[in-house]
Every structure is written in C-alpha cells, then in structure tokens.
Amino acid sequence: MSAYLIVNGLDPYLHSFDYHHQMSDIFFESSTKKDFLNLKEKKAFAWKYLDFYITHYPQYLWVALDGQKVLGYILGMPFTLDSSLYSIQPHLKKFEYLYSDFPAHLHINCHHEARGKGVGGKLIQRFIVQVKDLGLNGVHIMTGAESRNRDFYIKLGFHFEMIQDGVSFMGLNLK
Ligand SMILES: CC(C)(COP(=O)(O)OP(=O)(O)OC[C@H]1O[C@@H](n2cnc3c(N)ncnc32)[C@H](O)[C@@H]1OP(=O)(O)O)[C@@H](O)C(=O)NCCC(=O)NCCS
C-alpha cells in the first residue's frame, strides 16, 4: 500500500470525487447484515450507521485515502445521548447508564484490502484526539460479544467492557 492521507469530512478535497459511494461499498461489505427486503430497508440501514453521521456530524468523519481511493473511514459523535439518534437506534437505551463515563461513540470500517496495515489504528487516533480536546470522559464502541474486532479495540485501549444480550460495550477512558 502506498502512502495515504487522512482527511476530515469537511475537507473540500473529499467532496471533489465520489467518496460516498466507496464508503457505502465498504460499509455494506463490512456489515454482518447482508439481506434486505428491498431498497428502502437497505437505505434505512445505511442511514442508521453511516449517512446519519455524515449528514449531522461531518466534522467527526475521517477518511483514509490513497489518491481518490477510500481505504477506510471512521465516523461518530461526541454525545451519544442525542434524541435524533435514539429514534433510529432504540437499542442504545441498553447501555444508557454508561454514557456519562463514555459519552462519545464511533463506527469504523476499512476496505478489505487495506485491513491489518495500521489504517484503522490511525483513524481511531484522529477521532480520539478530537473528542479528548472537548474534555470528554471517554469514548465507546459496540460490537458483537464474539466478534474478532474486539482484540483491535483492546489493543487501542478500550479496556472497559460490559456484555449484555450478545452485545459488547467497550469503553476507552480519556481522563
Ligand atoms: C477492525 C478494523 C477497523 C481494524 O482496522 P485495521 O486497519 O485492520 O487495524 P490495524 O491494522 O490498525 O490494527 C491495529 C491492531 O489491531 C489488531 N487487529 C486489527 N484487526 C483485528 C481483528 N479483526 N482481530 C484481531 N486483531 C486485530 C492488529 O493486529 C493491530 O495490532 P498491532 O498494532 O499489534 O499489529 C478493520 O480490520 C475492519 O474494517 N474490519 C472489518 C469491519 C469491522 O470489524 N469493523 C468494526 C465494526 S465494530
């Protein structure tokens, strides 16, 4: 893999080509959900975990680029307790009692050819620096309790873990 850049969601360069289509391909390729009843359901799924964030929190989007090829992305928001998010992701209630300690959350995916080469680690660092600057207590992710990517988060400092109904809540303390 040649040298790559990490650009912010507000960077005009990102908007000079079709980065969104590539992000969407990476999102669906990385997702464990593969079957959709129709296009409407597929779009609603992408809205929940991708387009909601790009639309409302573009400043927290970071994209790793090799030229105009998207290698991976991270997106998220500083305060999970946002009613517009709650209405599309009602399962967030499950861990509500932990959001004061770990208010920010993120979603990250890399292109399958770009995995295991440090891109994900670099993307997470960008997001962490950004939310740490806001003085927040911590950041969390949610993944499957049996998912292989748990090791990735543990290596990056997500040492708090709470498992409920097959979902693992992993938190990184920023204080
Ligand atoms: C998980 C993911 C974002 C990690 O990004 P990446 O660029 O592959 O990870 P990095 O190369 O930066 O790896 C950082 C460390 O985590 C480890 N690691 C990465 N992915 C791992 C995995 N799936 N399982 C176990 N360890 C992993 C690496 O060994 C590396 O450790 P090292 O620095 O000691 O070598 C990426 O592999 C991916 O998109 N996977 C598929 C989708 C996914 O699981 N997304 C997260 C949804 S919650």
The ligand as an SDF file (V2000), in Angstrom:
LIG
                    3D

 48 50  0  0  0  0  0  0  0  0999 V2000
  -11.4780   -3.6320   12.6490 C   0  0  0  0  0  0  0  0  0  0  0  0
  -10.7400   -2.7450   11.6240 C   0  0  0  0  0  0  0  0  0  0  0  0
  -11.4150   -1.3830   11.5490 C   0  0  0  0  0  0  0  0  0  0  0  0
   -9.3000   -2.5740   12.1320 C   0  0  0  0  0  0  0  0  0  0  0  0
   -8.5930   -1.7580   11.2170 O   0  0  0  0  0  0  0  0  0  0  0  0
   -7.1840   -2.2740   10.6630 P   0  0  0  0  0  0  0  0  0  0  0  0
   -6.5930   -1.2140    9.8190 O   0  0  0  0  0  0  0  0  0  0  0  0
   -7.3910   -3.6070   10.0370 O   0  0  0  0  0  0  0  0  0  0  0  0
   -6.3670   -2.4250   12.0190 O   0  0  0  0  0  0  0  0  0  0  0  0
   -4.8480   -2.0430   12.2640 P   0  0  0  0  0  0  0  0  0  0  0  0
   -4.0190   -2.6100   11.1600 O   0  0  0  0  0  0  0  0  0  0  0  0
   -4.7170   -0.5950   12.5490 O   0  0  0  0  0  0  0  0  0  0  0  0
   -4.5830   -2.8770   13.5700 O   0  0  0  0  0  0  0  0  0  0  0  0
   -4.3150   -2.3500   14.8500 C   0  0  0  0  0  0  0  0  0  0  0  0
   -4.0980   -3.5300   15.7730 C   0  0  0  0  0  0  0  0  0  0  0  0
   -5.2760   -4.3200   15.9780 O   0  0  0  0  0  0  0  0  0  0  0  0
   -5.0700   -5.6810   15.5510 C   0  0  0  0  0  0  0  0  0  0  0  0
   -6.2530   -6.0810   14.8030 N   0  0  0  0  0  0  0  0  0  0  0  0
   -6.7870   -5.4340   13.7640 C   0  0  0  0  0  0  0  0  0  0  0  0
   -7.9240   -6.0400   13.3500 N   0  0  0  0  0  0  0  0  0  0  0  0
   -8.0590   -7.0950   14.1300 C   0  0  0  0  0  0  0  0  0  0  0  0
   -9.0240   -8.1140   14.2060 C   0  0  0  0  0  0  0  0  0  0  0  0
  -10.0790   -8.1610   13.3650 N   0  0  0  0  0  0  0  0  0  0  0  0
   -8.8600   -9.0480   15.1440 N   0  0  0  0  0  0  0  0  0  0  0  0
   -7.8000   -9.0110   15.9930 C   0  0  0  0  0  0  0  0  0  0  0  0
   -6.8640   -8.0610   15.9890 N   0  0  0  0  0  0  0  0  0  0  0  0
   -6.9930   -7.1210   15.0690 C   0  0  0  0  0  0  0  0  0  0  0  0
   -3.8360   -5.6700   14.6850 C   0  0  0  0  0  0  0  0  0  0  0  0
   -3.1190   -6.8940   14.8520 O   0  0  0  0  0  0  0  0  0  0  0  0
   -3.0560   -4.4680   15.1950 C   0  0  0  0  0  0  0  0  0  0  0  0
   -2.2180   -4.8260   16.2700 O   0  0  0  0  0  0  0  0  0  0  0  0
   -0.6360   -4.5000   16.2050 P   0  0  0  0  0  0  0  0  0  0  0  0
   -0.5480   -2.9750   16.1040 O   0  0  0  0  0  0  0  0  0  0  0  0
   -0.1210   -5.0310   17.4800 O   0  0  0  0  0  0  0  0  0  0  0  0
   -0.1660   -5.1940   14.9850 O   0  0  0  0  0  0  0  0  0  0  0  0
  -10.6810   -3.3890   10.2100 C   0  0  0  0  0  0  0  0  0  0  0  0
   -9.9320   -4.5890   10.2710 O   0  0  0  0  0  0  0  0  0  0  0  0
  -12.0510   -3.6710    9.6180 C   0  0  0  0  0  0  0  0  0  0  0  0
  -12.6260   -2.8210    8.9510 O   0  0  0  0  0  0  0  0  0  0  0  0
  -12.5880   -4.8810    9.8700 N   0  0  0  0  0  0  0  0  0  0  0  0
  -13.8890   -5.2860    9.3360 C   0  0  0  0  0  0  0  0  0  0  0  0
  -15.0550   -4.4440    9.8130 C   0  0  0  0  0  0  0  0  0  0  0  0
  -15.0970   -4.2710   11.3190 C   0  0  0  0  0  0  0  0  0  0  0  0
  -14.8980   -5.2070   12.0940 O   0  0  0  0  0  0  0  0  0  0  0  0
  -15.3760   -3.0100   11.7390 N   0  0  0  0  0  0  0  0  0  0  0  0
  -15.5800   -2.6620   13.1290 C   0  0  0  0  0  0  0  0  0  0  0  0
  -17.0300   -2.7940   13.4730 C   0  0  0  0  0  0  0  0  0  0  0  0
  -17.3200   -2.6030   15.2510 S   0  0  0  0  0  0  0  0  0  0  0  0
  1  2  1  0
  2  3  1  0
  2  4  1  0
  2 36  1  0
  4  5  1  0
  5  6  1  0
  6  7  2  0
  6  8  1  0
  6  9  1  0
  9 10  1  0
 10 11  2  0
 10 12  1  0
 10 13  1  0
 13 14  1  0
 14 15  1  0
 15 16  1  0
 15 30  1  0
 16 17  1  0
 17 18  1  0
 17 28  1  0
 18 19  1  0
 18 27  1  0
 19 20  2  0
 20 21  1  0
 21 22  1  0
 21 27  2  0
 22 23  1  0
 22 24  2  0
 24 25  1  0
 25 26  2  0
 26 27  1  0
 28 29  1  0
 28 30  1  0
 30 31  1  0
 31 32  1  0
 32 33  2  0
 32 34  1  0
 32 35  1  0
 36 37  1  0
 36 38  1  0
 38 39  2  0
 38 40  1  0
 40 41  1  0
 41 42  1  0
 42 43  1  0
 43 44  2  0
 43 45  1  0
 45 46  1  0
 46 47  1  0
 47 48  1  0
M  END
$$$$
